[in-house]
Amino acid sequence: MCISENELLKIQDKEIKYKQMEEREILVFSDKQVKPTEELIFSIIGDKKVLWLKIMKYLSDNYKDASGTWNYYNDGKQWLYKMVQKKKTIFWLAVMKDTFRVTFYFGDKAEPFIVASDLSQSVKNDFLTGKHYGKIRAISTKMTKSSDVETIIKLINIKTRLK
């Protein structure tokens, strides 16, 4: 059986799309009626609970005026945790099976602070080359290891210093 180059490209394209679908992260708090609780969160993120607790302890020890709330967002059909300091959003957090993701949004004026920081080059590159939402860029970290907590702490410190 001989497959034309065009047919081969179609097959490869389907395989790529299928792989991308598999790799999409499934956010677990999509039921509007089920507000996330600490017990429920920890049962879902498993051993990543340690990372969660380190981030929250850092915030409570260093930013007394920071607080977080869970809100259901109809546009994304999910619950997200919004951490704020006074009225300024520090980060957004989404829970996924076995882990969670922390996302910061920075304006262009953050670029010199991020570039000059001791963040890893890959985080800096993600910011510099990432998608722009107008004048806003995101840095998102899927929590997998202890060093991810250090990244989050550095980003918290940058975010809270910006005016």
N, C-alpha and C positions, 0 to 999 in steps of 0.2 A: 504494500500500500504506500503510495506516494502522497505526501502532504505538501501543498503549495506553501510558499513563503508567507503569503497573505493569511492562509488558514493557521499556520504556526503562530503568527503574530497575534491572531485573535485568541488562540488558546492561551498563549502567554499572558495576554491582557486579562483574561478571565481568572487565571491563576493568581495574578497580582491583586486583582480586586478582591478575590476570596480571602487571600492572606491578610489584606488590610482590614477586612471585616472581622476576621478572627482576632486581630491585634487590638481592635477597639476596646477600650476599657469600659467595663460595665459598671455603672454607678448603681449602688444597691438601694439607695433611699429614694425611690421613685413613687411610692404610695403616699399621696397627700395626707391620708388619714393616720399615718404612722410617723409621729415625730421622733427623731433619733434621741435615744437616751444613752448615757454612758455605758450601761450594761449591754445594750444592743450593739453599740459601736464596737466595744471591746470583743464581743463574741464574733464579730465579722472580721476585724483587722488582726485578730490573733496575736502573734508575737510582736507585731508592730505597735502594740499598746505601749511598749517601753519608749518608742520614738515619740508617740503622741504625748505621753506624760512629761518627757523632757522638754518639749516645746512649750507646753502649757505651764510648767514650773518656771521656765526661763521668763515667760511673759509675766507671771504673777510676782516673781522676785524683782524684776527690773522695770516693769511698766504697770504700776499700781492702777493707773487710770485706763488700762486696756480691758476690754470685755468682749465676749463673743456671744452670738445668738444664732440659733438655727432658724432659717426661713425657707419656706417652700416657694420655688420660682416656677411659675407656669410656663415661661418661655422655654426652659430646659427640662421641665417636668421632673424636677428633683429638689431634694433638700440640700442646701449648702450652708456651711458654717461661715459666718462673716465675723472676722476679728477686727475690732475698731479701737482706736485711741481717741477719746472725745468723739468727734464726728468723722474723723479720718479713717478710711478703710485701710487696714494694714495688709490683710490677705483674705483669700477665700479658701475654703477647704471642702473637698468632696471625698466621701468614703466609697471605696471600691472593695471588691472581694479580696481579702487578705492584706489590704493596705489602704492608704489614703494619699491624696494629692493636695499639695499646697500651692496656690497660685497667687502671685503678686502682679499688680499692674503698675507700671511706671511711665511717667511722662518723659519727654525728651530731655528735660533738665536733669534727670537722674543719670544720664549717660556718663558724665565725667566721674561721678561717684562710683558707679559700677565698674567702669574701666580701671579706676585707681585702686579699687578694693583688692583684697586678697582672695576673692572668689576664684574658683577654678576657671581655667581658660575656657572650658566647654560651656560653663554657665554664662560667661561674658559673651562668648560667640553666639549662644542661643539668643541672648538679648540683642546683640548687634545685628544679627542676620534674621531674626524672627519676624513674624508677621506683625505689621503695624495695624492698629485699629485707630485710624486717625493719627493723633499724636501720642497714642498710648501703645506700649509694648508689654507683653506678658513674659514672666519667668515662672515656669511651672516645674515642680519637683515631685516626682512619684517617690514616696518614702519606702526605701528598701534596706538601708543600712545606716549605721550610726553617723557616718560622715554627712549624710543628708540633713541631719539635725543641725550640724555646724553651718551648712549652707543656708538653712532657714533662719538661723540666728543672725547671720551676717546680713541677710536680706531684710529682716525685721529692723535691724539697726540702721540700715541705709534708708528704708522707708520712713522710719519715725524721725529721722534727721531732716528730711526734705520738707520744705515749706510749701 
